Amino acid sequence: MNERMKKIFGLARLFVVIMGIIGTIVIAVYQFDNRNIKMTLVTDEGNQHIFLSNDFIADGQFETFLFEDVNEIKLKKIRFYGNWESILLKELNFGGIATYVSTVDGGTMNWEEDGIVFTGDGKVSFVMDTLFVEMVQELSASFLQERIVMIGLVIAIAAMAVIICNGIQEKCMADNRDNHGPISEMSRFFRDIRHYWQYMVFSARADLKAEVADSYLNRLWWLLEPFFNMLVYVIVFGQVMGSSVENYATFVFSALLMWNFFNKIVGYSVKLVRSNKDIVTKVYIPKFIILMSNMILNFMKLLFSMIVLIVMMILFRVHIGINIFWFFPAYIVMMMLAFGAGMIFLHFGVYVDDLSYAVGILLNMLMFLSGIFYDVMTTLPEPLNGIMICLNPAAMFVDTMRQALLNNVAANLPVLGMWFLIGAVMCYIGVHIVYKNENSYVKVV
């Protein structure tokens, strides 16, 4: 009976994998209709939205911009969104806008430090050239970001379906239950968290005190370290990016806080078992407890450093709106990805000593590819910018956090959902691998 059940569940898993592959191929090759486009014009008077249907875009009769009952308007940016309004397709700053302007009807166009001022008599009207029309038509015809997100969702859902199938198999075959099935492992995982919670907090607090035990400035170093790092990056990169990014110091500092947390967790995980050899070889403790303790430690330091960020936002008068709450989902997904990746690297770091060097190089590359010091969407060329936001989780959660915090914009929500599911799968895979192999770590170290 058990053999028959194993074959049935094996076929079910194979069916899920095949359907995932078919779904991925269909999404990759299917000819979707052209996008509708929403243009958001960022002006001193607020944001103005223009909706263009795909049929209207195909006709190309949208090159004239008309503002009634005004004598002048300062245009700072034009943002382009598709069917998923939280995913930015393209952004033109005022310098890019000027290159597309053909004529100004009955008025003038003047440059200022933070925008272009269009003037008129009772109304402002200007006409964009054919290159602008073609650019919008190309945006409408492309479906790249949507394809990437849908493929990522299909892969994540297929992986979760396989895990659920394994859980059902474990439940149905109760007489031969696998100790490393999803149900038993997840039950054990949450049971271990409850059992070792006090240890995690106590260990994190003890490590925090030890870090500053012999220091004159004590906890002030947790403020000073990211602050002076930010100053260096602002001085170096600000010469290139500072003029095109508003509140550049806050722009960089907010991203550095997030990146430093992710970087420290993943970097620490590779040598976690070897660095804690005395604990691992003398008493049993679930290895993820040590990783979570380190996450709590760095989270406490992060909260302390947030004081500087709040002060900077007040000093630079950053507008706070309802969309700031998307700051929290961005951090949650980042922590899930850090934990999932950390658990996987924890396992392989036991057996491959050189992995720490490889991960260090990878994290260093990832830092410069994730828009910590620049805006991915406006700095990188198309379609690399859209691909980077969708496929680079660090770029995604940094951009999502920064848009919510500094611009009051809910950004990248479908991408955030995709990486949430992928992060959940990674967390399970990491926990499964470590639980299954942790008894052999003592022999290796």
Secondary structure as GFF3:
##gff-version 3
##sequence-region A 1 445
A	DSSP	alpha_helix	2	29	.	.	.	ID=ss1
A	DSSP	beta_strand	37	43	.	.	.	ID=ss2
A	DSSP	beta_strand	46	52	.	.	.	ID=ss3
A	DSSP	alpha_helix	54	59	.	.	.	ID=ss4
A	DSSP	beta_strand	64	68	.	.	.	ID=ss5
A	DSSP	beta_strand	72	81	.	.	.	ID=ss6
A	DSSP	beta_strand	88	93	.	.	.	ID=ss7
A	DSSP	alpha_helix	94	100	.	.	.	ID=ss8
A	DSSP	beta_strand	101	105	.	.	.	ID=ss9
A	DSSP	beta_strand	109	112	.	.	.	ID=ss10
A	DSSP	beta_strand	115	119	.	.	.	ID=ss11
A	DSSP	beta_strand	123	128	.	.	.	ID=ss12
A	DSSP	alpha_helix	130	141	.	.	.	ID=ss13
A	DSSP	alpha_helix	144	172	.	.	.	ID=ss14
A	DSSP	three_ten_helix	174	176	.	.	.	ID=ss15
A	DSSP	alpha_helix	182	211	.	.	.	ID=ss16
A	DSSP	alpha_helix	220	241	.	.	.	ID=ss17
A	DSSP	alpha_helix	248	270	.	.	.	ID=ss18
A	DSSP	alpha_helix	272	275	.	.	.	ID=ss19
A	DSSP	alpha_helix	277	282	.	.	.	ID=ss20
A	DSSP	alpha_helix	287	315	.	.	.	ID=ss21
A	DSSP	three_ten_helix	322	326	.	.	.	ID=ss22
A	DSSP	alpha_helix	327	351	.	.	.	ID=ss23
A	DSSP	alpha_helix	355	369	.	.	.	ID=ss24
A	DSSP	alpha_helix	376	379	.	.	.	ID=ss25
A	DSSP	alpha_helix	384	391	.	.	.	ID=ss26
A	DSSP	alpha_helix	393	406	.	.	.	ID=ss27
A	DSSP	alpha_helix	413	437	.	.	.	ID=ss28
A	DSSP	three_ten_helix	438	440	.	.	.	ID=ss29
A	DSSP	alpha_helix	441	444	.	.	.	ID=ss30
###
